[in-house]
Every structure is written in C-alpha cells, then in structure tokens.
Amino acid sequence: IQAGQGKLADAEKTLREVAEKGNEQYASLAKLSLAEVYFAQGKVDQGRKIFEDLIAHPTLFVSKDQAQIGLARALLPVRPEEARKILEPLKNTSGATAQIALQLYSDLPPQ
C-alpha cells in the first residue's frame, strides 16, 4: 500500500522487516515486493540481487518462474538485453509463464 501511494522509503523499511523476520513463505512475498520497490527507486543492483536469491530459493508463495518473470519485467526498461536473456528460455515453456514471457518479449526493443 505504501509503495502504491509513492511512499517508497516507508515501503522499503516495512518490507525489509518482514523479509528479515517473517516466516519463509511470507518473507519471500516481502522480498518480491522489496525487489520491485528497489527497481522503482533506481536501485537496480539491489533489486536484482533479491530476485536472483528468489530464483535460487523458490518457495510455495514465490516460484522460480515468478521470480524470473519479475526480474525480466524490472530489467526491461533499464537493461533490455538482460531481460531478453531471461525471457528467451521462458517463452518456450508452457502455460501462463510462457504467455507472460511472450508478452514481455514483444515489449523488448528490436535487436
């Protein structure tokens, strides 16, 4: 809610607390949101690090595919070639992940 209201610093603080002190499942959701807040603040490397941790350690609440899609979506405007590398294998999978990957892939600038 805080991030949606433009209170990114407050959102960052709250999400960091949940990520550090919450149980694994809820902490993963907080980390996902925290990574998005970091990207919104222009803290690309910090956001990327969290997404990569979520990719390496998926949970019941945040799957590996979800974290990969989140990272690609966040990188799209700032590092499109990195987003392309993440999306390339995902667009050849099946189900919702492939559909989202294809949509994001179509938003990439031409090579």
N, C-alpha and C positions, 0 to 999 in steps of 0.2 A: 504494500500500500504506500509506504514511504517513497519508494522508487517511482511509483506511478504519479506521485504528487511532486516529483522533482527534488525530493529531499534525499539525494543520493548519499550524502555523508552519513545521515541517520540510518538509512537502509543498510549501508555497508557495516556500520557498527552492530546493528541488530543481527544481521545475517552472519557476521563473524562469530558472534557469541553463540548462536545456535549451531553453527558448523563445528565449533570447538567443544561445546558442552552437551549437545543433543545426542540422542542415540544414533546409531549408524544410518538408519533409514532417513530420519528427519534431517540429520546433518548433511546427507547427500543432496536433499532438496535445497537446503540453505546454500550449499556450495554452488549448485547450479545457478541459483539466483544471484549469488555473490559474483560469480564469474561474469554474468550479464551486466551487473552494476559496474564492475571494473571496466568492461569494454565501453559502457556508456560514459564513463569518466575519462576515457582515453588511456586507461592503464592496461594496454593490450597484453604485455608480457605477464602481468599478474593474473589476468583473466584466462589467458591461455594455459598457464601452469595449473590452475584449478580444473579446467576442462580436461587436460591431459591426465590429471590424477583420477578424475571420474571415469575416464575411458579405461584406465588401467585397473580401477577398482569399482566396477559397476555394482549397484545394489538392486534390491527389489523395486525401489522407487525411481531410480535413475539408471536406465540401461546403458550399455556401451554405445549402442546406436544413437540413443537420445543425446548423449554427451558429444558424440561425433557431429551430429547434425547441429547441435548448439554451437560448437566451435566453428564449424564451417559457416554458419549464419553470421556469427560475430566477426569472422575474418573477411567475409565477402566485401565490405566497403573499404577495408584498410589493407588487406593482403589477399587479393583475389586469386593469385596463383596458388597460395597455400590452401585456400578454400577449395579450389579445383582438385588438388591432390587428395583431399579428404573425401570429396564427393564422388570422385571417379569410381572407386570400388562400390560405394553405397548405391549408386544408381543402377547397378547390375544385380542387386538383391531383389527380394520380393516383398510385397506388402506395402504398408504405409511408409516405411523407411525409404524404399525406392521411389515412391511417389514424391515425397518431400525432397529427396536428393535431386530428382529430375527437375522439380520446380526451382530449387535454388540454383542448380546448374544452368538453367535457362536465364537466370538473372546475372550470370557472370559476363563480364565484357569479353568480346572475341579475342582469341589468342593472336 
